[in-house]
């Protein structure tokens, strides 16, 4: 194989490893790091640098081990309903505001706006915040569905919109709709089964 092509493989592997280090999500870090390690292992094999090949092969196995644990681990999800004026809630929103604005531009917490407010607990750790309000009696408008970076693997969303579906129905809701400033979450809502309505808003019928 041409030397120039081998160098490009090495450079690409280095860049992939570097990108993995910027991931705040553990799942994304493991997947991208796995790809980078596989690229480096291939590079080491092609240039006959077998220590490089073997070391990155071991990294591949470590990444696979942790990914297997992540996807097979049975996690405990719960909700913790919270009062609108909770000091912890206010501090949480303030602390995560920069991240919240990225996925929900213009969001501003209004204590009087939400009729449904709860933290999502994952193995008793706070993994996210869900704020919503009632509209037209049977429509639940999601004002904020925020998951902290470490837990962004769609498990929170599946818990809220599928495992809690009967709770929403029992409360009189038959439709869940993303507020307009949530539309930056296109990938998130599509993957969870929301459909765009005639106004371009993501909607799920319960």
Beta strands, then each sheet from edge to edge (+ up, - down):
strand 1: 77-81
strand 2: 116-122
strand 3: 125-135
strand 4: 139-147
strand 5: 175-178
strand 6: 195-196
strand 7: 202-205
sheet 1: 1+ 2- 3+ 4- 5- 7+ 6-
end
